[in-house]
Amino acid sequence: MSSRPTDELRAAAQTLMDLADIAQDDLDTDDFWKDYDKATAWRDGFANGFGGVSSDLVAVFPPATAHALAGWLRDSAVLHLPDYECGYCDPQRNPLRLPCPALAVARQINAAASA
Protein backbone atom coordinates (compact mmCIF):
# COMPACT_ATOMS: atom_id res chain seq x y z
CA MET A 1 0.00 0.00 0.00
CA SER A 2 1.32 3.39 -0.96
CA SER A 3 1.73 5.91 1.81
CA ARG A 4 0.47 8.80 -0.36
CA PRO A 5 -2.71 10.18 1.23
CA THR A 6 -4.49 10.33 -2.14
CA ASP A 7 -3.83 6.63 -2.72
CA GLU A 8 -4.95 5.70 0.78
CA LEU A 9 -8.18 7.67 0.43
CA ARG A 10 -8.95 6.28 -3.01
CA ALA A 11 -8.21 2.70 -1.93
CA ALA A 12 -10.56 2.98 1.04
CA ALA A 13 -13.26 4.54 -1.15
CA GLN A 14 -12.94 1.75 -3.70
CA THR A 15 -13.08 -0.91 -0.99
CA LEU A 16 -16.30 0.58 0.35
CA MET A 17 -17.83 0.94 -3.11
CA ASP A 18 -17.02 -2.65 -4.04
CA LEU A 19 -18.36 -4.07 -0.78
CA ALA A 20 -21.47 -1.89 -0.93
CA ASP A 21 -22.23 -3.00 -4.48
CA ILE A 22 -21.85 -6.67 -3.55
CA ALA A 23 -23.95 -6.20 -0.40
CA GLN A 24 -26.68 -4.38 -2.33
CA ASP A 25 -26.78 -7.13 -4.95
CA ASP A 26 -27.09 -9.69 -2.17
CA LEU A 27 -29.85 -7.64 -0.57
CA ASP A 28 -31.70 -7.45 -3.88
CA THR A 29 -31.32 -11.09 -4.94
CA ASP A 30 -30.61 -13.48 -2.04
CA ASP A 31 -33.56 -15.44 -0.68
CA PHE A 32 -32.53 -14.57 2.88
CA TRP A 33 -33.85 -11.04 2.41
CA LYS A 34 -37.07 -11.80 0.48
CA ASP A 35 -39.36 -11.77 3.52
CA TYR A 36 -38.15 -8.36 4.69
CA ASP A 37 -39.60 -5.02 3.68
CA LYS A 38 -37.11 -3.46 1.20
CA ALA A 39 -37.04 -0.20 3.16
CA THR A 40 -35.92 -1.88 6.40
CA ALA A 41 -34.44 -5.16 5.18
CA TRP A 42 -30.85 -4.28 6.00
CA ARG A 43 -31.59 -3.23 9.57
CA ASP A 44 -34.16 -5.94 10.27
CA GLY A 45 -32.12 -8.72 8.68
CA PHE A 46 -29.12 -8.06 10.89
CA ALA A 47 -31.18 -7.49 14.01
CA ASN A 48 -33.10 -10.73 13.48
CA GLY A 49 -30.25 -12.74 12.01
CA PHE A 50 -27.52 -11.88 14.49
CA GLY A 51 -28.88 -9.51 17.09
CA GLY A 52 -26.84 -7.62 19.64
CA VAL A 53 -25.01 -4.35 19.53
CA SER A 54 -22.79 -5.41 16.63
CA SER A 55 -25.91 -5.82 14.52
CA ASP A 56 -27.13 -2.44 15.74
CA LEU A 57 -23.93 -0.92 14.38
CA VAL A 58 -24.18 -2.73 11.05
CA ALA A 59 -27.86 -1.77 10.80
CA VAL A 60 -27.03 1.94 10.57
CA PHE A 61 -24.42 1.29 7.85
CA PRO A 62 -26.35 -0.03 4.84
CA PRO A 63 -24.85 -0.03 1.33
CA ALA A 64 -26.18 3.49 0.63
CA THR A 65 -24.28 4.82 3.64
CA ALA A 66 -21.13 3.04 2.49
CA HIS A 67 -21.52 4.72 -0.92
CA ALA A 68 -21.94 8.13 0.72
CA LEU A 69 -18.84 7.61 2.86
CA ALA A 70 -16.88 6.42 -0.18
CA GLY A 71 -17.91 9.59 -2.00
CA TRP A 72 -16.63 11.71 0.86
CA LEU A 73 -13.33 9.83 0.84
CA ARG A 74 -12.96 10.32 -2.92
CA ASP A 75 -13.76 14.01 -2.59
CA SER A 76 -11.24 14.24 0.23
CA ALA A 77 -8.58 12.66 -1.98
CA VAL A 78 -8.70 15.77 -4.19
CA LEU A 79 -7.62 17.87 -1.21
CA HIS A 80 -4.51 15.72 -0.95
CA LEU A 81 -3.32 16.19 -4.54
CA PRO A 82 0.00 18.01 -4.95
CA ASP A 83 -1.67 21.26 -6.03
CA TYR A 84 -3.96 21.37 -3.01
CA GLU A 85 -3.46 20.96 0.69
CA CYS A 86 -5.86 19.49 3.21
CA GLY A 87 -6.43 21.96 6.01
CA TYR A 88 -5.59 19.24 8.50
CA CYS A 89 -2.40 18.21 6.71
CA ASP A 90 -1.12 21.78 6.29
CA PRO A 91 0.95 22.69 9.38
CA GLN A 92 0.25 26.39 8.84
CA ARG A 93 -3.51 25.85 9.02
CA ASN A 94 -3.38 23.12 11.65
CA PRO A 95 -0.69 24.10 14.17
CA LEU A 96 -2.00 21.58 16.71
CA ARG A 97 -1.43 18.79 14.16
CA LEU A 98 -4.94 17.42 14.57
CA PRO A 99 -5.35 14.31 12.46
CA CYS A 100 -7.15 14.54 9.13
CA PRO A 101 -10.52 12.84 9.71
CA ALA A 102 -10.81 11.50 6.16
CA LEU A 103 -7.33 10.02 6.25
CA ALA A 104 -7.97 8.50 9.68
CA VAL A 105 -11.14 6.83 8.40
CA ALA A 106 -9.40 5.63 5.25
CA ARG A 107 -6.57 4.10 7.24
CA GLN A 108 -9.01 2.19 9.44
CA ILE A 109 -10.86 0.86 6.40
CA ASN A 110 -7.63 -0.11 4.63
CA ALA A 111 -6.28 -1.84 7.73
CA ALA A 112 -9.50 -3.81 8.22
CA ALA A 113 -9.61 -4.77 4.54
CA SER A 114 -6.06 -6.10 4.61
CA ALA A 115 -6.37 -7.95 7.93
N, C-alpha and C positions, 0 to 999 in steps of 0.2 A: 504494500500500500504506500502510495506516495505521501509525503508529509506536506505537500502543498495544500493550503486550506481549500482552494477551489476544487481540487480533486477529492478531498475528503467530503466536502459538502455534496458534490455531484454523485459520489458513490453511495452515500447514505440516501439521497433522494431516489436514486435508481433502485436501490434495495427496497425501499418502501413502495415505490410504484409497482415493481414486479410482484412483491408479496400481496399488495392490495388487489392487483388484477387477478391473481390466482385465487385469492380468497373470495373476491366478488363472483368469479366464475363458479366456484364451489357453492357459494350461497345461492346462485341462480339455478344450478343444475343438479346438485346432489340431493338424493332422496331424503337425507337427514333433515333438511330444512323445509321440505314441502308442506308440513303441517303447521308451520309458523306463518303468521301474518308478515308479509314482506317488509312492512314498515318497522317492525320490531324483532324480526327474525334473528338478527345478530345478537342483540342483547338477550332475548329470551332463550335462544339456543345455548348460549354459554351459561346462563344462570341455571337452566334446567339440566344441561348436560354435565356440567362440572360443579357449579355452585361455588360458594365461598368468595372471599374478597379478591382473589386472583381473577375470577370470572367477572366480578364487578369492574375491575380495571379494564379487562379486555372489552367488556360491554360498551364502554364509552370511547372505544377506539376502533370503530368499524372501518371498512375499506375507504369510505369517503373521507374520513378524518385522516387516514394515512396519506391519501392523495393530497389533501390540503397541506399537511405538514411537509410532504415532499416538494410541493410547489414553493413553500416558504424557504426550504433549504436551497432549492435551485435559484430562487431570487437572491438569496443571501450569497450564493457563490459569485454572483456578479460583483458584489461589493469587495470581493477578495481578489479580483483580477488586478494585474500590475498597474493599470491606469487609475484604479480606484483604491480606496482604503476604508475598511470597516472602521466605524467609530470606536469599536472596542479594541481593535488591533492596532490602532494608531496611538502611540504613546503620548502624543501631544493632546489628543482629545480624550484620552483615558489615562490620566496620570496615576490613578489607583491600580491600574492593570487588572481591572475587572475582566473576567473571562467573557469571551464572545458567546452569547447564548446559542446561536445557530451552530457554531463550531463545536460547542460542548455537546449539543444534542447529536450532531453528526458523528462525533467520536463514540458516543454510547451505542448508537445504531451499528456503526461499523464494527465495533468490538463484539457486540452480541452476534452479529451476522457471521463473524469469523471464528466464533468460539466453538 
